[in-house]
Amino acid sequence: MPQPLELDRIDRALLTALSQNARASGAALAHEVGVAESTVSLRLRRLQQEGTVRGFHVDVDLASVGVSLQALIAIRLVKHDRAEIDAFRNQVPHLPGVLGVFHMAGADDYLLHVAARDAEELRQFVLAHLTGHPAVAHTETNLIFEHVDGDGWQQLIG
């Protein structure tokens, strides 16, 4: 496992500011963090090169485009054959509607976060992509009523 990157006050403040507005200009970030714009540029480049900042993403309100149903689908695999696990892991993130994939310890092997336009589309997703998949032994679908993003990670970086 690689060594964690040492973060100082400026790095932590920069990460916090970016989490609030990833589109902020260098000047705005410099003002927020209290350093020169050139320092922000150098620090941000280092954080990206080291893999701490993995990218900048758009946050789409799926309901506003007609995709109003989300679910978490727990999956148990038939067996824990490395080749089948790798094949499943490589295929699943690209299935229609998949928002996230979690490989887990415990009774279930994977947890998929999926979106669909309605219950029928979700049902068809499960039937077409999961129940017939040779690596899948069992699925359990849980509907999401509400999701709130957390910001507790900021406390972990101190």
Salt bridges, closest charged atoms under 4 A:
ASP8 OD1 - ARG43 NH1 2.77
ASP11 OD1 - ARG43 NH1 3.01
ASP11 OD2 - ARG46 NH2 3.20
GLU84 OE2 - LYS79 NZ 3.70
ASP86 OD2 - ARG82 NE 3.22
ASP108 OD1 - ARG76 NE 3.09
ASP109 OD1 - HIS80 NE2 2.67
GLU120 OE2 - ARG123 NH1 3.56
GLU121 OE2 - ARG117 NH1 2.53
ASP149 OD1 - HIS147 NE2 3.50
